[in-house]
Amino acid sequence: MEQNLNHYKIFYEVAKCGNISKAAENLYISQPAVSKSITKLEQSISHTLFVRSKRGVKLTEEGKTLYEHLEKAFDTIDHAEKKLRQISALGMGQLRIGASTSLCKHILLPYLQDFIMDNPHVKVSIDCKPTFETLKQLREDKIDIGLICETDLDNGYSFLPVKSIHDIFVATKTYIDNLMVRERHEAALSSRTNPDHGMTNYNEANSETVFTNDNNPDNETSLINDNNNTFLPNMTGLFVFSEHSTTEHAYTDFSEKEILEKCNLMLLDKGNISRIYIDNYMNNNNIHPEQIFEINNMDLLIDFASIGMGVAGVVKEFISDYLATEQVMEIPMDYEITPRTVGFVYKEKGISQTTRKFLDSLGSIYPND
């Protein structure tokens, strides 16, 4: 087949012209070369294609069959060449991107807005999946490029870093205040020293928290001070909530480890690369949370944290608006969480012109970290 492609082209031109000399002129080759090519083609397919006469050549029935199929094939090739020229002239093409929902929203979209403006004829498709799924799609040629958090890659793949991100823990101040009150009271109740009077020694002498107590006719029980010690009535089983504290950092006497172990800790699902990173951080620092609430979307983590459901492990760059408006507050770290790098991964070989244009333009969008 491959050896006959040039012979087919010569045959097609001769059939269109009905004359070997005219075909040779159109093909810019000699007449003997055309005749020799036709002879070789007839020998290779074991059919006579032309009936030769003084007036020129005429197709045989077999020649007509071959010509009809070649006409469609060469028309298709001609159309494809015109399409490619159009793509080059208009900047057309296709770009298939894979990225997680969070990376797409917070990092990719700002760039795509400018890219589409500069390349309005490029067809862009985005498949939102976790990092490991994105890498699988890239291996299977279902996407051209992936936006991921840096991880180990197979040979033959390149990673272009574009931005650093920082993992943090956040919560509302009210949630942290309530958590601290609850933990202090639980500690006090567990160290009860006067079972006869149902009172518990408590070392927060200046606390003004008021508790409900159904045994009190006024439905209120206040802290009782005695020789600079504060005692609490027996309130096992009650939930205790504080008013919003005006103290800037009411929880500074609690370590990050204590907060993360006692809170309702909200994290992404296991298997997510961000979850793996946070799990490794906690394991390395001997942090063992008592309760973990798993969510499959970081935007939901942010929303749940903002309404006081617990402490969420999120990316600082994705929650900047919430921090700026103090809807949530960042919990100071006892141990630094190493920043991660986000970038584009792609195959080193076979990269398309459109993908290359995409990569070359990244410097103008992310000139600095």
C-alpha positions in Angstrom: 0.0 0.0 0.0 2.6 2.5 1.1 4.8 1.9 -2.1 1.7 2.4 -4.3 0.7 5.8 -2.9 2.7 7.7 -5.4 1.6 5.4 -8.2 -2.1 6.1 -7.2 -1.5 9.8 -7.4 0.0 9.5 -10.9 -2.9 7.1 -12.0 -5.4 9.6 -10.6 -4.0 12.5 -12.6 -3.8 10.4 -15.8 -7.4 9.3 -15.4 -8.5 12.9 -14.9 -6.6 14.2 -18.0 -7.2 11.1 -20.2 -3.7 11.8 -21.5 -0.3 10.7 -20.3 1.6 13.7 -21.7 -0.8 16.2 -20.0 -0.6 14.3 -16.7 3.2 14.4 -16.9 3.1 18.1 -17.5 0.8 18.7 -14.5 2.9 16.5 -12.2 6.2 18.0 -13.4 7.7 14.7 -14.3 8.6 13.0 -17.6 6.2 11.1 -19.8 8.3 7.9 -19.5 8.2 8.2 -15.7 4.4 8.4 -15.8 4.1 5.3 -18.1 6.5 3.3 -16.0 4.5 4.2 -12.8 1.2 3.1 -14.4 2.7 -0.2 -15.5 4.1 -0.9 -12.0 0.7 -0.2 -10.5 -1.1 -2.5 -12.9 1.4 -5.2 -12.1 1.0 -4.8 -8.3 -2.8 -5.0 -8.3 -2.9 -7.6 -11.2 -5.4 -5.5 -13.2 -5.2 -3.5 -16.4 -6.3 0.1 -15.7 -6.1 1.8 -19.1 -6.8 1.0 -22.7 -4.2 3.0 -24.7 -4.9 4.5 -28.1 -3.5 7.2 -30.4 -5.9 9.7 -28.9 -4.9 9.0 -25.3 -6.0 6.5 -22.6 -9.4 5.3 -21.5 -10.2 3.7 -18.2 -11.1 0.0 -18.0 -13.9 -1.1 -15.8 -11.4 -2.0 -13.1 -9.8 1.4 -13.7 -13.1 3.2 -13.2 -13.7 1.4 -9.9 -10.2 2.4 -8.6 -10.7 6.0 -9.9 -14.0 6.4 -8.1 -12.6 5.4 -4.7 -9.4 7.4 -5.2 -11.4 10.5 -6.2 -13.1 10.4 -2.8 -9.9 9.7 -1.0 -8.0 12.6 -2.7 -10.9 15.0 -2.1 -10.8 14.1 1.6 -7.1 14.7 1.7 -7.5 18.1 -0.1 -10.2 19.1 2.3 -8.0 18.2 5.3 -5.1 20.3 3.9 -7.5 23.2 3.4 -8.7 22.8 7.0 -5.1 22.8 8.3 -4.4 25.9 6.4 -7.5 27.5 7.9 -6.5 26.4 11.4 -3.1 28.1 10.9 -4.6 31.2 9.4 -7.3 31.7 12.1 -5.4 30.2 15.1 -8.0 27.4 15.3 -7.3 24.1 17.2 -8.4 22.1 20.2 -7.2 22.2 23.7 -8.3 19.5 26.2 -7.5 20.3 29.8 -7.9 18.1 32.9 -8.0 19.7 36.4 -9.7 19.3 39.7 -12.7 21.6 40.4 -10.8 23.7 42.9 -7.7 24.2 40.7 -10.0 24.9 37.7 -11.9 27.6 39.6 -9.1 29.3 41.5 -6.1 29.0 39.1 -7.1 27.9 35.6 -10.1 30.1 34.9 -8.3 33.5 35.1 -5.9 32.3 32.5 -8.6 30.8 30.2 -10.4 34.1 30.1 -7.4 35.8 28.5 -6.5 32.7 26.4 -10.0 32.6 24.8 -9.9 36.3 24.1 -6.5 35.9 22.2 -7.6 32.6 20.6 -11.3 32.8 19.9 -11.3 29.9 17.4 -9.7 27.4 19.7 -12.1 24.8 21.0 -11.4 24.3 24.8 -12.8 21.4 26.8 -12.2 20.9 30.5 -12.7 17.6 32.4 -12.8 18.2 36.2 -11.4 15.2 38.0 -8.9 14.7 40.9 -5.2 14.7 40.2 -4.7 10.9 39.9 -7.7 10.7 37.5 -6.2 13.6 35.5 -2.9 11.7 35.2 -4.7 8.6 34.0 -6.6 10.6 31.3 -3.3 12.1 30.2 -1.8 8.6 29.8 -4.8 7.5 27.8 -4.6 10.5 25.5 -8.1 11.8 26.6 -6.6 15.2 27.5 -3.7 17.2 26.1 -2.6 18.8 29.4 -3.4 18.6 33.1 -3.3 21.1 35.9 -2.2 19.3 39.1 -0.4 19.6 42.4 3.1 18.4 41.9 3.6 14.7 42.4 5.8 11.9 41.0 5.5 11.4 37.3 6.2 8.6 34.9 9.1 9.0 32.4 8.1 10.9 29.3 6.1 13.6 31.1 7.1 17.2 32.0 5.8 19.4 34.7 5.7 23.2 34.3 5.2 24.9 37.7 3.0 28.0 37.8 2.1 28.7 41.4 2.7 27.8 45.1 -0.2 27.1 47.4 -0.3 26.9 51.2 -2.4 24.4 53.2 -3.9 25.9 56.3 -6.6 25.1 58.9 -9.5 27.6 59.3 -12.6 28.0 61.4 -14.9 30.7 62.7 -13.8 32.5 65.9 -17.0 31.5 67.5 -16.4 27.8 66.8 -13.0 28.0 68.3 -14.2 29.9 71.4 -17.0 27.3 71.9 -14.5 24.5 71.4 -12.2 25.9 74.1 -15.1 26.4 76.6 -16.2 22.8 76.0 -12.8 21.4 76.4 -12.1 23.4 79.6 -15.3 22.3 81.1 -14.9 18.7 80.2 -11.5 18.8 81.8 -12.9 20.4 84.9 -15.8 17.8 85.2 -13.3 14.9 84.7 -11.3 16.2 87.7 -14.2 16.5 90.1 -13.0 16.9 93.7 -16.2 17.3 95.8 -18.7 14.6 94.9 -20.9 15.4 98.0 -21.8 18.8 96.8 -21.6 18.0 93.1 -19.0 20.7 92.6 -15.8 20.6 90.4 -12.6 22.5 90.9 -12.0 24.9 88.0 -9.1 27.2 87.6 -10.6 29.9 85.4 -11.5 32.3 88.2 -12.4 35.2 85.9 -14.8 33.3 83.7 -18.3 34.8 83.5 -20.0 31.9 81.6 -23.5 31.2 82.8 -25.0 27.7 82.6 -28.6 26.5 82.3 -29.6 24.2 85.1 -33.1 22.7 85.4 -32.7 22.2 89.1 -32.4 26.0 89.6 -35.7 27.7 89.9 -34.3 30.7 88.0 -32.9 28.3 85.4 -29.4 29.8 85.9 -26.3 28.7 87.8 -23.3 31.0 88.1 -19.7 30.0 88.9 -19.0 30.1 92.6 -15.7 31.5 93.9 -14.2 30.3 97.1 -10.7 31.3 98.2 -9.8 32.2 94.6 -10.9 28.8 93.4 -13.9 28.4 91.1 -16.4 25.5 91.4 -18.9 24.2 88.9 -22.0 22.3 89.7 -22.3 18.8 88.3 -23.6 19.3 84.7 -22.7 16.0 83.0 -24.4 15.6 79.7 -25.0 19.3 79.0 -23.7 21.1 75.9 -22.0 24.4 76.8 -21.7 27.3 74.4 -20.1 30.7 74.9 -21.0 34.1 73.7 -18.8 35.5 70.9 -15.6 36.4 72.6 -14.1 39.9 72.2 -10.6 38.5 72.9 -8.5 38.5 69.8 -6.9 35.1 70.4 -8.9 33.3 73.0 -7.4 30.0 72.2 -3.7 30.8 72.2 -3.2 28.7 75.3 -4.2 25.6 73.3 -1.8 24.1 70.8 -2.7 23.4 67.2 -2.4 19.7 68.0 -5.0 20.0 70.8 -7.4 21.9 68.5 -7.1 19.5 65.6 -7.5 16.5 67.9 -10.6 17.8 69.7 -12.5 19.6 66.9 -14.8 18.4 64.2 -12.0 18.3 61.6 -13.3 18.6 58.0 -11.0 17.2 55.2 -11.3 16.1 51.6 -11.9 12.4 50.9 -9.1 9.9 51.3 -7.3 9.3 48.1 -7.3 13.0 47.1 -3.8 14.3 46.8 -4.5 17.2 49.1 -5.9 14.8 51.7 -2.8 12.6 51.5 -0.6 15.7 52.0 -2.5 16.7 55.1 -2.6 13.2 56.5 1.2 12.9 56.1 1.6 16.3 57.9 -0.5 15.1 60.8 1.2 11.7 61.0 4.6 13.3 61.0 3.6 15.6 63.8 1.8 13.0 65.9 -1.6 14.6 65.5 -4.5 12.1 65.8 -7.9 13.7 65.3 -10.8 12.2 67.2 -13.4 13.1 64.6 -13.0 13.6 60.8 -15.8 14.8 58.5 -14.9 13.9 54.9 -16.1 16.1 52.0 -15.4 15.6 48.3 -15.2 19.2 47.3 -12.9 22.0 48.7 -15.4 24.7 48.1 -17.9 22.9 50.3 -15.2 22.6 53.0 -14.8 26.4 52.9 -18.5 27.0 53.0 -19.0 24.6 55.9 -16.2 26.2 57.9 -17.7 29.6 57.3 -20.9 28.6 59.0 -19.2 27.2 62.1 -19.4 23.5 61.4 -15.8 22.8 62.4 -12.2 23.3 61.5 -11.4 22.8 57.7 -8.1 21.9 56.0 -8.1 24.2 52.9 -5.8 26.0 50.6 -5.1 29.6 51.7 -5.1 31.0 48.2 -8.6 29.6 47.6 -10.1 31.2 50.7 -8.5 34.7 50.7 -11.9 36.5 50.4 -13.2 34.7 53.5 -10.0 35.5 55.5 -10.1 39.2 54.3 -13.7 39.6 55.5 -13.0 37.6 58.7 -15.7 35.0 57.9 -13.1 32.5 59.0 -9.8 32.8 60.7 -6.5 30.9 60.2 -5.4 28.8 63.0 -1.7 29.4 63.8 0.5 26.4 63.1 2.7 24.8 65.7 4.5 23.1 62.9 5.0 24.6 59.4 3.2 22.9 56.5 5.5 22.9 53.5 4.0 24.8 50.5 3.0 22.8 47.5 3.5 23.6 43.8 0.7 23.6 41.2 1.6 23.3 37.5 0.8 21.8 34.2 1.8 18.3 33.2 2.0 17.1 29.6 3.6 14.5 27.5 7.1 15.5 26.2 6.5 14.0 22.8 3.6 14.5 20.4 2.5 17.8 21.9 0.1 19.8 19.6 0.7 23.2 18.3 -2.3 24.6 20.3 -1.0 23.0 23.5 2.5 24.5 22.9 0.9 27.9 22.4 -0.9 27.4 25.7 2.3 26.6 27.6 4.3 29.4 25.9 1.7 31.9 27.1 1.8 30.9 30.8 4.7 33.2 31.6 2.6 36.2 30.8 -0.1 35.1 33.2 2.1 33.8 36.0 5.3 35.8 35.7 6.0 35.4 39.4 4.9 33.1 42.1 
